[in-house]
């Protein structure tokens, strides 16, 4: 496993990291004991960065993760969670007020059984008034940073332009990291266009969803996926091509996602310890560069086709 620093934070994290959204049963029901074992396996295999949110499973992911973290020494991992997106009884809610952000941090620490958060993020800022994020949400988190409750502050979003806007309108040093998903994978590398910008601001980059929320899998895209049909079909053809070569598209996708050292880490999510071991094994093998080019040719004009967040 390779390790890279997230910007200027001093956090040197594994190139592949554990996203805990699956622990909330976001994609399908989970077995809690197995999910906790997946967290243990991530740490055992060299991952030292875990990302979660109160939104995932409407607090369930943090609760299950908290049970696992009680059994893991605190110096074995960096913990990232979020504020802004929530939910209850199956209903999604959003609240980017400074008051709610502050309350949320303390609530997350209680669910996670920790007394300090390494990285706190404003979650999916495209659902917020970006001016409120700049004027209210981020200052509340910076105040917690100054108190030592959190160490570092970041923002997350699907839309890279929103991340840049908030950074441009915030005091230097406010935002220390960005988390972006589905924009550094086999079918979309738009994140690469923004790396110079983020680096110039001293901001670390976290990539997520290397399988593009299921587009790049042999199982196929889930019914809820917002991708347009031509992109879904192009990814299906790419998957079939990889399968014919005896090289699962999941393997190529994971290898590609961690291949850029300018990206500190890539998050993938699972509640299955076997999937953790499989993906770690994937990224420890060299990538088939010729197959990568073949896949990109198959995806063709669907490269960088995106969608709205949901």
WOFENLIN-V535823 format. One record per residue. N is the residue number from 1. PSI is psi in whole degrees, -180 to 180 (NA if undefined). BURIAL is # if it has 9 or more other ideal C-beta (glycine too) atoms within 8 Angstrom, else .. D_LAST is the distance of its C-alpha to the last C-alpha in Angstrom with 2 decimals. Layout:
n->N psi->PSI burial->BURIAL d_last->D_LAST
n->N psi->PSI burial->BURIAL d_last->D_LAST
This chain:
n->1 psi->133 burial-># d_last->32.49
n->2 psi->158 burial->. d_last->32.29
n->3 psi->139 burial->. d_last->31.41
n->4 psi->149 burial-># d_last->30.22
n->5 psi->140 burial-># d_last->30.07
n->6 psi->101 burial-># d_last->26.85
n->7 psi->-125 burial-># d_last->28.08
n->8 psi->20 burial->. d_last->30.99
n->9 psi->-21 burial-># d_last->29.96
n->10 psi->-7 burial->. d_last->32.60
n->11 psi->109 burial-># d_last->30.13
n->12 psi->111 burial->. d_last->31.08
n->13 psi->157 burial-># d_last->28.46
n->14 psi->144 burial-># d_last->28.34
n->15 psi->-28 burial-># d_last->26.84
n->16 psi->129 burial-># d_last->24.82
n->17 psi->167 burial-># d_last->23.30
n->18 psi->115 burial-># d_last->21.88
n->19 psi->125 burial-># d_last->18.25
n->20 psi->14 burial-># d_last->18.45
n->21 psi->-37 burial-># d_last->15.00
n->22 psi->-24 burial-># d_last->16.79
n->23 psi->-16 burial-># d_last->19.34
n->24 psi->6 burial-># d_last->17.07
n->25 psi->32 burial-># d_last->16.97
n->26 psi->-40 burial-># d_last->13.23
n->27 psi->-31 burial->. d_last->13.91
n->28 psi->167 burial->. d_last->17.29
n->29 psi->148 burial->. d_last->20.17
n->30 psi->160 burial-># d_last->22.18
n->31 psi->117 burial->. d_last->25.82
n->32 psi->-43 burial->. d_last->26.12
n->33 psi->-42 burial->. d_last->29.37
n->34 psi->-39 burial-># d_last->28.05
n->35 psi->-42 burial-># d_last->24.95
n->36 psi->-39 burial-># d_last->27.36
n->37 psi->-33 burial-># d_last->29.52
n->38 psi->-39 burial-># d_last->26.68
n->39 psi->-46 burial-># d_last->26.56
n->40 psi->-43 burial-># d_last->30.36
n->41 psi->-39 burial-># d_last->30.32
n->42 psi->-46 burial-># d_last->27.96
n->43 psi->-43 burial-># d_last->30.48
n->44 psi->-32 burial->. d_last->33.42
n->45 psi->5 burial-># d_last->32.25
n->46 psi->-3 burial->. d_last->31.97
n->47 psi->137 burial-># d_last->28.43
n->48 psi->16 burial-># d_last->28.70
n->49 psi->127 burial-># d_last->25.20
n->50 psi->131 burial-># d_last->22.72
n->51 psi->136 burial-># d_last->19.23
n->52 psi->-178 burial-># d_last->17.53
n->53 psi->148 burial-># d_last->15.64
n->54 psi->-22 burial-># d_last->16.32
n->55 psi->-31 burial-># d_last->12.69
n->56 psi->112 burial-># d_last->13.24
n->57 psi->18 burial-># d_last->14.77
n->58 psi->64 burial-># d_last->15.20
n->59 psi->-12 burial-># d_last->18.17
n->60 psi->-42 burial-># d_last->19.39
n->61 psi->-44 burial-># d_last->18.70
n->62 psi->-38 burial-># d_last->20.70
n->63 psi->-46 burial-># d_last->23.32
n->64 psi->-44 burial-># d_last->23.90
n->65 psi->-40 burial-># d_last->23.90
n->66 psi->-37 burial-># d_last->26.35
n->67 psi->-40 burial-># d_last->28.69
n->68 psi->-43 burial-># d_last->28.78
n->69 psi->-23 burial-># d_last->29.33
n->70 psi->-22 burial->. d_last->32.34
n->71 psi->3 burial->. d_last->34.06
n->72 psi->129 burial-># d_last->33.29
n->73 psi->138 burial->. d_last->35.36
n->74 psi->-24 burial->. d_last->33.38
n->75 psi->6 burial->. d_last->34.73
n->76 psi->-8 burial->. d_last->33.16
n->77 psi->156 burial-># d_last->29.59
n->78 psi->140 burial-># d_last->27.45
n->79 psi->129 burial-># d_last->24.65
n->80 psi->129 burial-># d_last->21.39
n->81 psi->-171 burial-># d_last->19.09
n->82 psi->168 burial-># d_last->16.86
n->83 psi->157 burial-># d_last->16.73
n->84 psi->-39 burial-># d_last->14.44
n->85 psi->134 burial-># d_last->11.75
n->86 psi->-162 burial-># d_last->13.46
n->87 psi->159 burial-># d_last->13.84
n->88 psi->139 burial->. d_last->16.79
n->89 psi->39 burial->. d_last->17.92
n->90 psi->4 burial->. d_last->14.56
n->91 psi->124 burial->. d_last->13.20
n->92 psi->141 burial->. d_last->10.58
n->93 psi->158 burial->. d_last->12.36
n->94 psi->139 burial-># d_last->12.55
n->95 psi->107 burial->. d_last->15.99
n->96 psi->17 burial-># d_last->16.98
n->97 psi->151 burial-># d_last->20.64
n->98 psi->-39 burial-># d_last->23.26
n->99 psi->-47 burial->. d_last->24.75
n->100 psi->-37 burial-># d_last->21.72
n->101 psi->-45 burial-># d_last->21.01
n->102 psi->-47 burial-># d_last->24.64
n->103 psi->-41 burial->. d_last->24.66
n->104 psi->-39 burial-># d_last->21.61
n->105 psi->-48 burial-># d_last->23.45
n->106 psi->-38 burial-># d_last->26.47
n->107 psi->-41 burial-># d_last->24.62
n->108 psi->-44 burial-># d_last->22.93
n->109 psi->-36 burial-># d_last->26.39
n->110 psi->-45 burial->. d_last->27.83
n->111 psi->-35 burial-># d_last->25.40
n->112 psi->-7 burial-># d_last->25.88
n->113 psi->43 burial->. d_last->29.64
n->114 psi->162 burial-># d_last->29.99
n->115 psi->15 burial->. d_last->31.56
n->116 psi->138 burial-># d_last->29.92
n->117 psi->129 burial-># d_last->26.54
n->118 psi->-41 burial-># d_last->26.89
n->119 psi->121 burial-># d_last->23.62
n->120 psi->132 burial-># d_last->21.41
n->121 psi->147 burial-># d_last->18.15
n->122 psi->121 burial-># d_last->16.12
n->123 psi->126 burial-># d_last->12.62
n->124 psi->69 burial-># d_last->9.74
n->125 psi->-14 burial-># d_last->12.01
n->126 psi->-16 burial-># d_last->10.06
n->127 psi->-6 burial->. d_last->9.20
n->128 psi->165 burial-># d_last->12.99
n->129 psi->115 burial->. d_last->16.08
n->130 psi->-29 burial-># d_last->17.15
n->131 psi->-38 burial->. d_last->20.70
n->132 psi->-39 burial-># d_last->20.19
n->133 psi->-45 burial-># d_last->18.88
n->134 psi->-44 burial-># d_last->22.09
n->135 psi->-21 burial->. d_last->24.44
n->136 psi->-54 burial-># d_last->23.51
n->137 psi->-53 burial-># d_last->20.99
n->138 psi->-44 burial-># d_last->22.53
n->139 psi->-35 burial-># d_last->26.09
n->140 psi->-40 burial-># d_last->25.62
n->141 psi->-36 burial-># d_last->24.63
n->142 psi->-38 burial-># d_last->27.49
n->143 psi->-39 burial-># d_last->29.83
n->144 psi->-34 burial-># d_last->28.96
n->145 psi->-42 burial-># d_last->29.58
n->146 psi->-28 burial->. d_last->32.93
n->147 psi->-10 burial->. d_last->33.81
n->148 psi->9 burial->. d_last->33.09
n->149 psi->-39 burial-># d_last->30.48
n->150 psi->155 burial-># d_last->27.96
n->151 psi->-37 burial-># d_last->29.16
n->152 psi->156 burial-># d_last->26.47
n->153 psi->136 burial-># d_last->23.49
n->154 psi->178 burial-># d_last->20.41
n->155 psi->152 burial-># d_last->17.01
n->156 psi->151 burial-># d_last->13.78
n->157 psi->158 burial-># d_last->11.03
n->158 psi->-37 burial-># d_last->9.72
n->159 psi->113 burial->. d_last->11.78
n->160 psi->-34 burial-># d_last->15.41
n->161 psi->-35 burial->. d_last->16.84
n->162 psi->-40 burial-># d_last->15.34
n->163 psi->-45 burial-># d_last->16.92
n->164 psi->-41 burial-># d_last->20.14
n->165 psi->-47 burial-># d_last->20.23
n->166 psi->-41 burial-># d_last->20.08
n->167 psi->-45 burial-># d_last->22.70
n->168 psi->-26 burial->. d_last->24.85
n->169 psi->9 burial->. d_last->24.93
n->170 psi->152 burial-># d_last->25.64
n->171 psi->144 burial->. d_last->29.09
n->172 psi->137 burial->. d_last->29.90
n->173 psi->-9 burial->. d_last->29.30
n->174 psi->-56 burial-># d_last->26.58
n->175 psi->123 burial-># d_last->23.77
n->176 psi->-18 burial-># d_last->25.12
n->177 psi->157 burial-># d_last->22.24
n->178 psi->145 burial-># d_last->18.83
n->179 psi->121 burial-># d_last->16.28
n->180 psi->144 burial-># d_last->14.29
n->181 psi->153 burial-># d_last->12.66
n->182 psi->14 burial-># d_last->13.07
n->183 psi->13 burial-># d_last->15.58
n->184 psi->78 burial-># d_last->18.73
n->185 psi->-179 burial-># d_last->19.06
n->186 psi->-28 burial-># d_last->21.23
n->187 psi->2 burial-># d_last->19.17
n->188 psi->113 burial-># d_last->18.05
n->189 psi->28 burial-># d_last->20.30
n->190 psi->-29 burial-># d_last->19.22
n->191 psi->-32 burial-># d_last->19.38
n->192 psi->-32 burial->. d_last->23.12
n->193 psi->-21 burial->. d_last->23.54
n->194 psi->-3 burial-># d_last->22.64
n->195 psi->-40 burial-># d_last->24.80
n->196 psi->-42 burial->. d_last->27.89
n->197 psi->-52 burial->. d_last->26.21
n->198 psi->-43 burial-># d_last->24.91
n->199 psi->-38 burial-># d_last->28.27
n->200 psi->-25 burial->. d_last->30.17
n->201 psi->1 burial-># d_last->28.61
n->202 psi->25 burial->. d_last->29.36
n->203 psi->131 burial-># d_last->25.72
n->204 psi->154 burial-># d_last->24.76
n->205 psi->126 burial-># d_last->21.91
n->206 psi->128 burial-># d_last->19.86
n->207 psi->148 burial-># d_last->18.07
n->208 psi->161 burial-># d_last->15.60
n->209 psi->62 burial-># d_last->14.51
n->210 psi->-21 burial-># d_last->17.77
n->211 psi->13 burial-># d_last->17.09
n->212 psi->49 burial-># d_last->13.86
n->213 psi->34 burial-># d_last->11.99
n->214 psi->-7 burial-># d_last->14.88
n->215 psi->-36 burial-># d_last->15.74
n->216 psi->59 burial-># d_last->18.91
n->217 psi->153 burial-># d_last->20.44
n->218 psi->-28 burial->. d_last->23.37
n->219 psi->-29 burial->. d_last->21.59
n->220 psi->165 burial->. d_last->19.26
n->221 psi->137 burial-># d_last->15.63
n->222 psi->157 burial->. d_last->14.04
n->223 psi->-31 burial->. d_last->13.51
n->224 psi->-5 burial->. d_last->9.78
n->225 psi->133 burial-># d_last->9.35
n->226 psi->1 burial->. d_last->7.85
n->227 psi->143 burial-># d_last->11.02
n->228 psi->153 burial->. d_last->13.73
n->229 psi->-40 burial->. d_last->16.74
n->230 psi->-36 burial->. d_last->19.27
n->231 psi->-43 burial-># d_last->17.43
n->232 psi->-44 burial-># d_last->17.09
n->233 psi->-40 burial->. d_last->20.78
n->234 psi->-41 burial-># d_last->21.87
n->235 psi->-34 burial-># d_last->20.46
n->236 psi->-42 burial-># d_last->22.18
n->237 psi->-40 burial-># d_last->25.39
n->238 psi->-41 burial-># d_last->25.16
n->239 psi->-45 burial-># d_last->24.77
n->240 psi->-38 burial->. d_last->27.81
n->241 psi->-46 burial-># d_last->29.78
n->242 psi->-41 burial-># d_last->29.25
n->243 psi->-41 burial-># d_last->30.11
n->244 psi->-26 burial->. d_last->33.29
n->245 psi->-1 burial->. d_last->34.25
n->246 psi->28 burial->. d_last->33.87
n->247 psi->95 burial-># d_last->31.28
n->248 psi->138 burial->. d_last->27.91
n->249 psi->-29 burial-># d_last->25.00
n->250 psi->-39 burial-># d_last->23.46
n->251 psi->-48 burial-># d_last->26.60
n->252 psi->-40 burial-># d_last->26.46
n->253 psi->-43 burial-># d_last->22.79
n->254 psi->-43 burial-># d_last->23.56
n->255 psi->-43 burial-># d_last->26.74
n->256 psi->-42 burial-># d_last->25.25
n->257 psi->-31 burial-># d_last->22.51
n->258 psi->8 burial-># d_last->25.29
n->259 psi->-13 burial->. d_last->27.82
n->260 psi->110 burial->. d_last->27.36
n->261 psi->-11 burial->. d_last->29.29
n->262 psi->-14 burial->. d_last->27.76
n->263 psi->120 burial-># d_last->24.53
n->264 psi->-45 burial-># d_last->25.51
n->265 psi->157 burial-># d_last->23.53
n->266 psi->129 burial-># d_last->20.85
n->267 psi->135 burial-># d_last->18.92
n->268 psi->153 burial-># d_last->18.61
n->269 psi->136 burial-># d_last->17.89
n->270 psi->154 burial-># d_last->20.16
n->271 psi->19 burial-># d_last->22.09
n->272 psi->117 burial->. d_last->24.97
n->273 psi->-30 burial-># d_last->27.87
n->274 psi->-36 burial->. d_last->28.97
n->275 psi->-35 burial-># d_last->25.73
n->276 psi->-52 burial-># d_last->26.31
n->277 psi->-40 burial-># d_last->29.83
n->278 psi->-45 burial->. d_last->28.90
n->279 psi->-35 burial-># d_last->26.42
n->280 psi->-42 burial-># d_last->28.92
n->281 psi->-40 burial->. d_last->31.57
n->282 psi->-50 burial-># d_last->29.51
n->283 psi->-12 burial-># d_last->29.14
n->284 psi->-4 burial->. d_last->32.81
n->285 psi->151 burial->. d_last->33.93
n->286 psi->146 burial->. d_last->34.35
n->287 psi->143 burial-># d_last->31.88
n->288 psi->99 burial->. d_last->33.27
n->289 psi->-35 burial->. d_last->33.08
n->290 psi->-42 burial->. d_last->34.42
n->291 psi->-37 burial-># d_last->31.76
n->292 psi->-46 burial-># d_last->29.08
n->293 psi->-36 burial->. d_last->30.55
n->294 psi->-43 burial-># d_last->30.82
n->295 psi->-43 burial-># d_last->27.15
n->296 psi->-36 burial-># d_last->26.22
n->297 psi->-38 burial->. d_last->28.63
n->298 psi->-43 burial-># d_last->27.11
n->299 psi->-35 burial-># d_last->23.57
n->300 psi->-124 burial->. d_last->25.44
n->301 psi->-1 burial->. d_last->23.88
n->302 psi->-3 burial-># d_last->20.39
n->303 psi->132 burial-># d_last->20.54
n->304 psi->13 burial->. d_last->17.94
n->305 psi->125 burial-># d_last->15.96
n->306 psi->-164 burial->. d_last->12.33
n->307 psi->171 burial->. d_last->9.12
n->308 psi->151 burial->. d_last->6.52
n->309 psi->156 burial-># d_last->3.80
n->310 psi->NA burial->. d_last->0.00
